[in-house]
Amino acid sequence: MSSEMNPQAVEQTKQQIRGLVSEIAQLAKSGMSPDEFYAAFMQKIVSALAAAGGAVWSISDEGVAKVAYQINIESNLLDDSSEDAARHAKLLHYIAHTNEPQLIPPNSGFGEDGTIGNPTPHLLVLAPLQGDDQVEGVVEVFQRPNSQPATQRGYLRFLVQMCELASEWVKGQKLKHFSDRHSLWAQADQFSRTAHHNLDLRETVYSIANEGRRMIGCDRVCVALRRGQKCRVEAVSGQDTVETRSNAVTLLGKLATRVMRSGEPLWYDGDTEDLPPQIEEVLDEYIDESYTKTLVVLPLKRPETRAEAAQDPSERDPTEGSKHEEFIGALIVEQIETNLPRSILDPRIDLVYEHSCRAVANSMEHNNLFLMPIWRAIGRAAWIIRVRALPKTIAIVSAVIAVLLMFTLIPVDFSVESEGIIQPIDRHDIFVTANGIVSELSVIDQQHVGKGDKLLLLEDPDLQIEKQRVSGQLEETKKQLSNARRAQFQIGLSPADKIRVSGQVQQLSLRRNSLQAEMAIIAKKEALLEIRSPCDGQVILQWDIEKTLLHRPVALGQIVMTVVQTDEGHDWEIELAMPERRFGSVAKYMSGQQGDSVLKVEFVLAMNPEEIFTGTVRKIRPTTQVAGEDGPVVMILVDFDHDELSARLDGKLRPGTTVTCDIHCGESSLGYSWFHEAIQWVQYHLLF
């Protein structure tokens, strides 16, 4: 019995097959991952052949088959312990070894005792998936066994054609893999060169952080170094400096410290259940601060030297410990936006870790050599003794020696500088004699006043209230006393009433006297509210005193102004506040002088620095006092010719003028005269 095929149906089937072939060809040219490609490839083949299922098996270099993708595969074929899986695995190995497509009937076998075969009830359509020179996998289709032989051969031809198309994708993947591997090895070579290029510790850790991030392909790499018992973050990829005060850096250093103490690497990808509590606590704080998805912290270990590796373990001194077990820091790898799988991260991190351990250990050992900064500076300065540079070196050394001899041998006048102010000797500070509020300011700056002239008037609201209270009580007491005295002389009082009234008169008299005494005290306090000039002279006020003093409260003992006597016949003086650190030279010079020798002084005025005036030290106070930014100072009083100074300034001298004085202290070398303060600072801060 035969039937004729519908030409339209045949053409439609051919079109579908051509479309399927085109789709698989497009898949082969795509850059899809293996999981995506095998899924799309297998689904289209199973659909085209109307098969029960299928699978793609990848073949390793050792010939072991591993399922890459499957559709409706029987579970016994995936059970490595079952006999069916063993027979099926040998079948796959046979196809890969012979590199020939095969049709294997259901429940059949061949080879010795039938150990190679098809343990399934399906017809197996098998074809190798070939790369350049070897079989990379096997494509398997589970087909119905009751089809005609011609149809089965058609299944096999179709699968072989599809595998040829898929082979193009396999070759592309291998080329990409080789390209990626070549690029990876180039990056590894660049990283190793950079990490071991310099023995400077800071440059080394920054090279590891920046080049390590490129090598691994993560978002951030940090290097923490051991400082005592703690780790401190020394380098962060992409940053020139580390902000040590930031919360993230502080927490990262604390986490690195605890991981280093544990001696075990930390891998975090979102799960903290198996971590020790002390690490989990800091890790949670850091994750909240940095939003890191994947975090790897590896303790950097000092690598074992050749001598240690060659030494017999039984000969090592157990009391010294193992030097190569010493931890020197931590390597920190973070993924924030990237999401590389661990299979890719592991080998890259291992490579970076091994180089980092040795590079950091070498740099530490180099930098810990005794006086290494000095040896390094000497090495850099070796050019000065080369033949070409020798004349320049001799000239420079000669010039330096000449300058040193000049500073040491040339004597000059030595003087100590100090700042001060010019003041009349006869001056009186005006103190507030009572607490109150300034209600009236009777003078202005530079005003001449006479002795007893009113300068300032204060108000004391509390005193006024007290005065009103006492005054009222006094008036009331006087009235009561007057009434009691009139009652004392009334006719008809009994002896008892006379005694009572006499007692009231006596009591009221005592109260009146007490209140009058209080009024006298209040009057004295009121007199203190009026401040008068103690002498004839000129008033010196602060700038804009009306805003800073008028209608403002003042306290007892507060200085509000100064009255100075600037008339002819009254001398002036310079009041110097010499810092204690400079006074040593003055005291040393005075101790070497005999008799009543005087210290000569030269000074200039801040308002007239072009003219130099002279004077002599009159008095040096025996105690020091603290004065603002200069700290402890010694007060020195200097006499000068006031008439000469006034004549040269056309009488423009005013109290409080700033001066700069040089007190002559004999002779010294030029170098000490110029740099005596620097020499004293070195003696005090460095040599003491």
Secondary structure, 3 states (H helix, E strand, C coil): CCCCCCHHHHHHHHHHHHHHHHHHHHHHHCCCCHHHHHHHHHHHHHHHHCCCEEEEEEECCCCCEEEEEEECCCHHHCCCCCHHHHHHHHHHHHHHHHCCCEEECCCEEECHHHCEEECCCCEEEEEEEECCCCEEEEEEEEECCCCCHHHHHHHHHHHHHHHHHHHHHHHHHHHHHHHHHHHHHHHHHHHHHHHCCCCCHHHHHHHHHHHHHHHHCCCEEEEEEEECCEEEEEEECCCCCCCCCCHHHHHHHHHHHHHHHHCCCEEECCCCCCCCHHHHHHHHHHHHHHCCCEEEEEEEECCCCHHHHHCCHHHCCCCCCCHHHCEEEEEEEEECCCCCCHHHHHHHHHHHHHHHHHHHHHHHHHHCCCCHHHHHHHHHHHHHHCCCCHHHHHHHHHHHHHHHHHHHHCEEEEEEEEEEEEEECCEEEEECCCCEEEEEECCCCCCEECCCCEEEEEECHHHHHHHHHHHHHHHHHHHHHHHHHHHHCCCCCCHHHHHHHHHHHHHHHHHHHHHHHHHHHHHHHHHHCEEECCCCEEEECCCCHHHHHCCCEECCCCEEEEEECCCCCCCEEEEEEEEHHHHHHHHHHHHCCCCCCCCEEEEEECCEEEEEEEEEEEEEEEEEEECHHHCEEEEEEEEECHHHHHHHCCCCCCCCEEEEEEEEEEEEEHHHHHHHHHHHHHHHHCCC
